[in-house]
Amino acid sequence: MIRAQSGFVLSLVAALAAAQAGAQERCPLTPLGTAKVAAVRDGRTLLLADGRVLRLKAIEVTAQSRAALQALVVHGELRLAKLGPARDRYGRLVAFAFAGDAQQSLQRMLLDEGQARVSAGVGDKACADALLAAERAARAARRGLWADPNFAPLPAESSMRLKGERGHFTLVEGKVLSVHESGGTIYLNFGRRWTKDFSVAILRRNEHRFAAAGLAPRALEGRRVLVRGWLEQRRGPVIVADAPEQIELVSTAGR
């Protein structure tokens, strides 16, 4: 049973401030109270003592992430906060979680250790920016899973490797060669063969969200980007981008 805890709001505010250091806006989390961990099911799923299942929001993990999460929740006490709906379609609790008196969320800690990647739909730019910064630092330092070259972003031109990642959450890096619109969808094309090479699909109705984030789709032509999301196979490999945090500009300095 979730119980009220004195000082919870103050400690959560402090945690958010630390997590968003350098950001212009604070990640707008809403406190949910506290809970106790009964078991760790996988790298982002916890069974709580009251019988509920907690799914850590905003990250994607691998089978190797479970041990890292287990080490972070060894004392079992969590402070919870939501961003968006508190439950998913399976009835699981979806939240950010803070272990004990920790100022950083479990999500941030896993990203710092290189044991997770930021998911495709965080739900808020300030929250996403802080998490993406943590992921980039771990990736640059090759911490945790980033030490494995097979965990690194895939080259957009590597059609065989992309084919093997169909149905998986994937990071893909490459240069946008062209941008075109078909029906209600804008396509970022990373190859000359539109029906075979990798592309990113953005619904026309979401274009304003990308433009507001400085990622106007048509302005990305000729830019090198890193894209994250679930890799689908249509006529060619494609990632559907619904949120601006799925696309990052990549510096070409030193290349």
C-alpha positions in Angstrom: 0.0 0.0 0.0 1.4 3.4 -0.9 1.7 5.6 2.1 2.2 9.3 2.6 5.7 10.2 3.6 6.8 13.4 5.4 9.2 15.4 3.3 8.5 13.5 0.1 7.6 16.5 -2.0 10.7 18.4 -0.8 13.0 15.5 -1.6 11.4 15.0 -5.0 11.9 18.7 -5.9 15.5 18.4 -4.9 15.9 15.3 -7.1 14.3 16.9 -10.1 16.5 20.0 -9.7 19.6 17.8 -9.7 18.4 15.8 -12.7 17.7 18.9 -14.7 20.9 20.7 -14.0 21.6 23.1 -16.8 18.1 22.8 -18.3 15.9 25.8 -18.7 12.8 24.0 -17.6 12.2 21.5 -14.8 10.9 18.1 -15.6 7.2 18.3 -14.5 6.9 15.1 -12.4 3.9 14.6 -10.1 4.5 12.7 -6.8 2.8 9.4 -6.3 4.0 8.5 -2.8 6.3 5.7 -1.8 6.4 1.9 -2.3 8.5 -1.1 -1.3 10.2 -3.4 -3.8 9.4 -7.1 -3.5 11.3 -8.3 -6.6 13.1 -7.3 -9.7 11.6 -8.9 -12.8 13.8 -7.4 -15.5 15.9 -4.3 -16.1 12.9 -1.9 -15.9 10.2 -3.9 -14.2 9.7 -4.2 -10.5 7.1 -6.1 -8.4 6.0 -4.0 -5.5 5.1 -5.3 -2.0 1.5 -4.3 -2.5 1.2 -6.6 -5.6 1.4 -3.9 -8.2 3.9 -4.0 -11.1 6.0 -0.9 -11.7 7.4 -0.3 -15.2 10.2 2.4 -15.2 9.2 5.1 -17.7 11.4 6.5 -20.4 14.0 3.8 -20.8 14.7 0.7 -22.8 16.9 -2.0 -21.4 18.4 -5.4 -22.2 18.6 -8.7 -20.3 21.9 -7.6 -18.8 20.3 -4.5 -17.2 18.5 -6.6 -14.6 21.6 -7.0 -12.3 22.2 -3.3 -12.5 18.7 -2.5 -11.4 18.8 -5.1 -8.6 21.9 -3.4 -7.2 20.2 0.0 -7.2 17.1 -1.1 -5.3 18.8 -3.3 -2.7 17.2 -1.5 0.2 13.7 -1.8 -1.4 12.3 1.7 -0.6 11.2 3.9 -3.5 9.8 7.3 -4.0 7.6 7.4 -7.1 6.5 10.2 -9.5 4.6 10.1 -12.7 4.9 11.9 -16.1 1.7 11.5 -18.0 -0.6 8.6 -17.4 0.2 6.6 -14.2 -0.8 3.2 -15.8 -0.2 1.5 -19.2 -2.7 -0.5 -21.1 -1.7 -3.6 -19.2 -2.6 -2.0 -15.9 1.1 -1.6 -14.8 2.2 1.4 -12.9 4.4 3.6 -15.1 6.6 6.1 -13.2 10.0 7.5 -12.4 11.4 6.0 -9.2 14.0 7.2 -6.7 15.7 4.7 -4.4 15.8 5.7 -0.7 17.2 9.3 -0.4 18.8 9.2 -3.9 18.6 12.5 -5.7 18.7 10.9 -9.2 16.0 8.6 -10.5 16.7 4.9 -11.2 16.3 5.7 -14.9 19.0 8.3 -14.7 21.3 6.0 -12.7 20.9 3.2 -15.2 21.6 5.6 -18.1 24.7 7.0 -16.3 26.0 3.4 -15.9 25.4 2.6 -19.5 22.8 0.0 -18.6 19.9 1.6 -20.5 18.9 3.7 -23.5 16.4 6.6 -23.6 13.1 5.4 -25.0 11.3 6.8 -28.0 8.5 8.6 -26.1 9.6 10.3 -22.9 6.7 12.8 -22.9 8.4 16.0 -22.0 11.4 17.9 -23.6 13.1 19.0 -20.3 12.9 15.4 -19.0 14.1 14.0 -22.3 17.0 16.4 -22.6 18.4 15.4 -19.2 18.1 11.7 -19.9 19.6 12.0 -23.4 22.6 14.0 -22.0 23.2 11.1 -19.5 23.0 8.5 -22.3 25.4 10.5 -24.5 27.9 10.8 -21.7 27.8 7.0 -21.1 28.0 6.3 -24.8 31.0 8.5 -25.3 32.8 6.9 -22.3 31.8 3.4 -23.4 30.4 2.6 -20.0 28.4 -0.5 -19.4 26.6 -1.9 -22.4 28.2 0.8 -24.6 31.5 -1.1 -24.4 30.0 -3.7 -26.7 30.3 -2.5 -30.3 27.1 -4.5 -31.1 25.2 -2.1 -28.8 26.3 1.0 -30.6 24.1 2.9 -33.1 23.8 1.1 -36.4 24.9 2.9 -39.6 21.9 3.8 -41.7 23.6 2.4 -44.8 24.1 -1.1 -43.2 21.0 -2.8 -44.7 21.9 -6.3 -43.6 22.4 -5.3 -39.9 19.2 -3.2 -40.0 17.3 -6.2 -41.4 18.4 -8.2 -38.4 17.1 -5.6 -35.9 13.5 -5.6 -37.3 11.0 -5.5 -34.4 13.7 -4.2 -31.9 14.3 -0.9 -30.3 17.2 0.5 -32.3 19.5 3.5 -32.6 20.5 4.4 -36.2 22.9 7.1 -37.3 23.4 8.5 -40.8 23.0 11.4 -43.2 19.6 12.5 -44.4 20.0 12.5 -48.2 16.5 13.7 -49.1 13.1 14.6 -47.6 9.8 14.0 -49.4 6.1 13.9 -48.5 3.7 11.2 -49.5 0.1 11.6 -48.3 0.1 12.6 -44.7 3.7 11.4 -44.0 7.0 13.1 -44.3 10.0 10.8 -45.0 13.6 11.4 -44.2 15.5 9.2 -46.6 19.0 7.9 -45.8 19.6 6.3 -49.2 18.8 6.8 -52.9 16.5 3.7 -53.1 13.4 5.0 -51.3 11.8 1.6 -51.3 14.8 -0.3 -50.0 17.0 2.0 -47.9 16.4 3.2 -44.3 14.0 6.0 -43.7 12.3 7.9 -40.9 8.5 8.5 -41.1 7.0 11.6 -39.5 3.3 12.2 -39.6 2.5 15.5 -41.2 0.3 16.5 -38.3 3.3 16.2 -36.0 5.6 18.4 -38.1 5.0 21.5 -35.9 6.3 19.6 -32.8 9.6 18.9 -34.5 9.8 22.4 -35.9 9.3 23.8 -32.4 12.2 21.7 -31.1 14.5 23.0 -33.9 14.1 19.8 -36.0 11.9 21.0 -38.8 11.9 17.8 -41.1 12.7 19.6 -44.3 15.6 21.4 -42.7 17.3 18.1 -41.9 18.2 17.3 -45.5 22.0 17.1 -45.6 22.3 16.8 -41.8 23.7 13.9 -39.9 21.3 12.6 -37.2 20.9 9.9 -34.7 17.4 8.3 -34.6 15.9 6.0 -32.0 12.7 3.9 -32.1 11.3 0.6 -33.0 12.6 -0.6 -36.4 9.8 -1.8 -38.8 10.1 -3.3 -42.2 7.8 -1.8 -44.7 9.1 -1.5 -48.3 12.4 -0.8 -46.5 13.5 -0.5 -42.9 11.8 2.5 -41.2 11.5 4.1 -37.8 8.3 6.1 -37.1 9.2 9.2 -35.2 6.3 10.6 -33.1 8.4 12.8 -30.7 11.3 15.2 -31.4 13.4 13.5 -28.8 13.7 10.6 -31.2 16.0 12.6 -33.4 19.3 14.2 -32.4 21.7 16.2 -34.6 25.1 14.7 -34.7 28.2 16.9 -34.8 30.5 16.2 -37.8 33.5 17.9 -36.1 36.5 15.7 -36.3 35.0 13.3 -38.8 
